[in-house]
Every structure is written in C-alpha cells, then in structure tokens.
Amino acid sequence: MHQDKPIVIAGAGIIGLFSAYFLNKSGHEVLIIDKDPGEDGCSFGNAGMVVPSHFIPLAAPGMIEKGLKWMFDSESPFYVKPRFSLDLLRWGVNFYQAANKAKVDKAVPALRDLGLLSKKLYQDFSKEAGFNFFFEEKGLLMLCKTGHTLEEESEVAHLANKIGIKADILSKEEVSKLEPELKPDVEGGILFPGDAHLYPNELIKNLKKHLAEQGVKFIYNAEITGFKKNGQSVEAVKISTPEEKTIACSKLVIATGSWSQNLGKLLNINLPIQAGKGYSITKKQAEGKNLKTPSILVEARVAITPMADDLIRFGGTMEIGGINDNINMNRVNGIIKAVPEYFPSYPIQTPPKEQIWYGLRPCSPDGLPYIGKAAENLYIASGHAMMGLSLAPGTGKLMQEIIEGKKPSVDISLYEPGRF
Ligand SMILES: Cc1cc2nc3c(=O)[nH]c(=O)nc-3n(C[C@H](O)[C@H](O)[C@H](O)COP(=O)(O)OP(=O)(O)OC[C@H]3O[C@@H](n4cnc5c(N)ncnc54)[C@H](O)[C@@H]3O)c2cc1C
C-alpha cells in the first residue's frame, strides 16, 4: 500500500513498536519518532511478564485503603508523592470514581480478552523466523506469606477459573516443590499456568531490527513539540532535533507512554496519565540457588523473573511522583529486603545507584489503557500502566484494525480515549 505520507507513530516503546509491526505487516508506510535514542525506557527493564492473569485493574476496591496505609512507609510498594498538581488531583478523583465493584466487573472481561489476544500473538510471534526473545510459558506463581493474603488471592483464583483463566491454589508443600528455596513459613500460592514471560530488552532489539528490515523508518533524538492541524485533522508533527523540523503524516498514533498527557494537551485531548515509577535490578542467577518460576511476592508487590537462560530480574514499587529521573533508595531497599522474606538463602544486596534501572509506567486513572480513535486521523495507544509489555501485541493489532476501519479482534469500548 503506497501512501505519499507515512503513518507517524509517536513513541518507540513497546506499544509504538507493536503498532508499527502490525501496520507495516498490513502494508502501511510507517515512521516512528522518539525523543530518546531508543536504547532504554520503561519498555526495556520491566519484569517481562505476559500475564492474562492480571485481569483486575489497578483501580479496584481496597486499593485506596492499602495506598493510604502504604503512604507512610518509605519502603512500601505504593506511594503517591504529595504535590500541588491539578492533573494529579483530577487523576486522583477519577481513580476514586473508578475503584468500585461495578466498574471493575465491567473491566475484567475486557482485560481478559486483550490479555489472551496478546498472549496468543506472542506465541505466534515467538515462532517467526529471526525472533528469539526467550519467550517461555512457565506460568506465574503468586506467593503468599500469610493465610490472609492467600485467602484474598484464592478469591481471585476462583474468579479466574470462572472466566476461563486457569488458576491452581497451592499449599505450602506444593509451592515449595516448585521453588525449593522458599522459606517454610510461606503459606502457599496461586499458580497461573497460562502466564508466560520473556526478555524485554531482546524483544525490543528483535522488533527494531525486523521493522527496519521491513522498511519502517525511525527518527530518534527528536522530541515532538507540536502539531500542524487542519480542522480536526493532524497534517504534520513538529520535531526538535534540536533544530525545528516539520514532518507530514497521513495519520498519527500517540504511543508516548507517560508523556501522552502532555502531547494530548497540544492536541486538545484529555488523556489523564500519571507516571508510576518502578525499579528493577538484573543479575546473573546465583549458582545452585536458581529460581525457576516467575513469581510475585504478593505482600511486598515484588516481581521476580528468571529470564534469558541465566538472568534474574527483581522489580517493584509504584511511585506516583511526576516525571523525573530521581532514584529513591528507600524504595529500592524495599524491593531488596522483601526477597529474603520469601527466599532466605537467595543472595541479594542493594546494588550501587548506577546499576538500578527505573521506568515510568503510564497509569490511567481507571487502570485501563487508551486504545482508539480520538479525532479525524488521530489515534491513541497508551496508558497501559503495569501491563504494557503484556498487552502490547494485542494493542498493536487493534491499532491496525481500528486504523483500517475493521472490526476489532476484541471489544474496545472501555478503552475509548475520550472517556474522561
Ligand atoms: C519495574 C517495572 C516492571 C514492569 N513489569 C511489567 C511486566 O512484567 N509486564 C508488563 O506487561 N508490564 C510491565 N511493566 C509496565 C511496562 O513496562 C509499561 O507498561 C510499558 O513499557 C509501557 O510502554 P509504552 O510504549 O506505552 O511506553 P514507553 O516504553 O515509556 O515508551 C514511550 C516512548 O515515547 C517517547 N516519547 C515521549 N514523549 C515524546 C515526545 N514528545 N516526542 C517523541 N517521543 C516521545 C519516550 O521517549 C518513550 O520511548 C513494568 C514496569 C516497571 C516500571
């Protein structure tokens, strides 16, 4: 399909790359623009989990109480930094309004369907020639230290089985058979055998190489600073590289993660998004102590992913504190200290600051992504919060279908970009 002007995708994170993948495959000319060199960012150092089991959005009943409790603990897994910001205030109100049972009941099947679509696409994609991003289907273990947490997680497991996501409730003995290094007082866990994981850094490398070979163009180190519009239609994007340039587009996809609200403002679209900072530490597996199954230490909200043959990644915390590159060592210590609470003999120490990776999760207030058409030739693919890697192939496929006016593979009504 030859077009005079390309479809411009703003943002070379995992959502932008998968949107490019499906649009290019369907014959469109695509240009990706990113403000950074495309070598780091939220899509690189994340925990790499592909989790159809995560069908409950962040904005759920009980989260506000938990959040308030955690606010006063500097090593806790969730934190909202108090600051005067109208955007934060409005986001908080929207979060509060979304965190109720009726809204969550509606969101559950939508997230399940997008999660399952994405996992299926990852399975297909991992078999394509030239791709190896260490995709493994070993499931996900939710480890619970206390009986109370195990009870709460068992409720999620019952719901999962009801909606077609297999979940096994495991006793103390059963979890320690899967992970012999577990502390004996870990009460048990839930195994979601349908979950998978991969090595995100390698996935992105594979995707970029493939897209470049297929003729997708990239412009890096070019910040999008404005737009040229004609009525409802976006005719061009303005970039600063650092000199100003204008690039014509046939269509525009906003996939700029945590920065999408800023670009939305330039386009008169309200896209509430707060950056949720998280940290990760990647090490070689400790010999003789290898952890085998990706797990979440539920009480501590820490993710542990053995990945890429001999690596292991520890990730966690959700710090709603604006867009900045500060590293809060208290929060990092919170992750490190949680590990021996579950795996006492696993050797882990706080690494120096420069070895700590951080990423900014793009969090919408209702925990659902924005996927859809926002104006004449303007499309949004953003706000995936803690599930962007997991939901990226499905989002890319949906973008292609929406842009081509086809029936979307799954219901997208809850993802409407103009819902706030
Ligand atoms: C610790 C941690 C663990 C995580 N674990 C998982 C997990 O296991 N599974 C999972 O599914 N998700 C996980 N996530 C979440 C996941 O990483 C994100 O949801 C995902 O990376 C978001 O992708 P994105 O493409 O929307 O945004 P990004 O990756 O942030 O990409 C957006 C891009 O837009 C560019 N950009 C911004 N503004 C402009 C501009 N004005 N002009 C040009 N370019 C611009 C940025 O430079 C950036 O490259 C985790 C996140 C963290 C922090």
The ligand as an SDF file (V2000), in Angstrom:
LIG
                    3D

 53 58  0  0  0  0  0  0  0  0999 V2000
    9.5190   -2.1330   37.3970 C   0  0  0  0  0  0  0  0  0  0  0  0
    8.5350   -2.3590   36.2850 C   0  0  0  0  0  0  0  0  0  0  0  0
    8.1150   -3.6690   35.9950 C   0  0  0  0  0  0  0  0  0  0  0  0
    7.1830   -3.8910   34.9820 C   0  0  0  0  0  0  0  0  0  0  0  0
    6.8410   -5.1730   34.6770 N   0  0  0  0  0  0  0  0  0  0  0  0
    5.9480   -5.4180   33.6930 C   0  0  0  0  0  0  0  0  0  0  0  0
    5.5990   -6.7630   33.3490 C   0  0  0  0  0  0  0  0  0  0  0  0
    6.1350   -7.7160   33.8910 O   0  0  0  0  0  0  0  0  0  0  0  0
    4.6590   -6.9560   32.3860 N   0  0  0  0  0  0  0  0  0  0  0  0
    4.0550   -5.9140   31.7530 C   0  0  0  0  0  0  0  0  0  0  0  0
    3.1850   -6.1370   30.9360 O   0  0  0  0  0  0  0  0  0  0  0  0
    4.3970   -4.6300   32.0330 N   0  0  0  0  0  0  0  0  0  0  0  0
    5.3130   -4.3650   32.9770 C   0  0  0  0  0  0  0  0  0  0  0  0
    5.6700   -3.0690   33.2800 N   0  0  0  0  0  0  0  0  0  0  0  0
    4.9770   -1.9820   32.5760 C   0  0  0  0  0  0  0  0  0  0  0  0
    5.5120   -1.7780   31.1710 C   0  0  0  0  0  0  0  0  0  0  0  0
    6.9130   -1.7030   31.2130 O   0  0  0  0  0  0  0  0  0  0  0  0
    4.9090   -0.4930   30.5600 C   0  0  0  0  0  0  0  0  0  0  0  0
    3.5010   -0.5680   30.6330 O   0  0  0  0  0  0  0  0  0  0  0  0
    5.3060   -0.3220   29.1030 C   0  0  0  0  0  0  0  0  0  0  0  0
    6.7030   -0.3580   28.9480 O   0  0  0  0  0  0  0  0  0  0  0  0
    4.7720    0.9990   28.5390 C   0  0  0  0  0  0  0  0  0  0  0  0
    5.1440    1.0450   27.1800 O   0  0  0  0  0  0  0  0  0  0  0  0
    4.8630    2.3230   26.2900 P   0  0  0  0  0  0  0  0  0  0  0  0
    5.3420    2.0020   24.9180 O   0  0  0  0  0  0  0  0  0  0  0  0
    3.4480    2.7610   26.4620 O   0  0  0  0  0  0  0  0  0  0  0  0
    5.7330    3.4840   26.9640 O   0  0  0  0  0  0  0  0  0  0  0  0
    7.3070    3.7490   26.9500 P   0  0  0  0  0  0  0  0  0  0  0  0
    8.0620    2.4870   26.9230 O   0  0  0  0  0  0  0  0  0  0  0  0
    7.5560    4.7190   28.0300 O   0  0  0  0  0  0  0  0  0  0  0  0
    7.5330    4.4350   25.5420 O   0  0  0  0  0  0  0  0  0  0  0  0
    7.0970    5.7370   25.2670 C   0  0  0  0  0  0  0  0  0  0  0  0
    8.1290    6.3880   24.3670 C   0  0  0  0  0  0  0  0  0  0  0  0
    7.6340    7.6760   23.9630 O   0  0  0  0  0  0  0  0  0  0  0  0
    8.7360    8.5520   23.8680 C   0  0  0  0  0  0  0  0  0  0  0  0
    8.2570    9.9410   23.9460 N   0  0  0  0  0  0  0  0  0  0  0  0
    7.6480   10.5440   24.9870 C   0  0  0  0  0  0  0  0  0  0  0  0
    7.3510   11.8360   24.6980 N   0  0  0  0  0  0  0  0  0  0  0  0
    7.7930   12.0520   23.4260 C   0  0  0  0  0  0  0  0  0  0  0  0
    7.7920   13.1890   22.5710 C   0  0  0  0  0  0  0  0  0  0  0  0
    7.2570   14.3640   22.9470 N   0  0  0  0  0  0  0  0  0  0  0  0
    8.3390   13.0560   21.3520 N   0  0  0  0  0  0  0  0  0  0  0  0
    8.8870   11.8700   20.9360 C   0  0  0  0  0  0  0  0  0  0  0  0
    8.9190   10.7690   21.7180 N   0  0  0  0  0  0  0  0  0  0  0  0
    8.3720   10.8460   22.9470 C   0  0  0  0  0  0  0  0  0  0  0  0
    9.6130    8.1550   25.0580 C   0  0  0  0  0  0  0  0  0  0  0  0
   10.9490    8.5920   24.8780 O   0  0  0  0  0  0  0  0  0  0  0  0
    9.4550    6.6400   25.0780 C   0  0  0  0  0  0  0  0  0  0  0  0
   10.4950    5.9880   24.3690 O   0  0  0  0  0  0  0  0  0  0  0  0
    6.6200   -2.7980   34.2620 C   0  0  0  0  0  0  0  0  0  0  0  0
    7.0790   -1.5080   34.5180 C   0  0  0  0  0  0  0  0  0  0  0  0
    8.0280   -1.2730   35.5070 C   0  0  0  0  0  0  0  0  0  0  0  0
    8.4890    0.1170   35.7590 C   0  0  0  0  0  0  0  0  0  0  0  0
  1  2  1  0
  2  3  1  0
  2 52  2  0
  3  4  2  0
  4  5  1  0
  4 50  1  0
  5  6  2  0
  6  7  1  0
  6 13  1  0
  7  8  2  0
  7  9  1  0
  9 10  1  0
 10 11  2  0
 10 12  1  0
 12 13  2  0
 13 14  1  0
 14 15  1  0
 14 50  1  0
 15 16  1  0
 16 17  1  0
 16 18  1  0
 18 19  1  0
 18 20  1  0
 20 21  1  0
 20 22  1  0
 22 23  1  0
 23 24  1  0
 24 25  2  0
 24 26  1  0
 24 27  1  0
 27 28  1  0
 28 29  2  0
 28 30  1  0
 28 31  1  0
 31 32  1  0
 32 33  1  0
 33 34  1  0
 33 48  1  0
 34 35  1  0
 35 36  1  0
 35 46  1  0
 36 37  1  0
 36 45  1  0
 37 38  2  0
 38 39  1  0
 39 40  1  0
 39 45  2  0
 40 41  1  0
 40 42  2  0
 42 43  1  0
 43 44  2  0
 44 45  1  0
 46 47  1  0
 46 48  1  0
 48 49  1  0
 50 51  2  0
 51 52  1  0
 52 53  1  0
M  END
$$$$
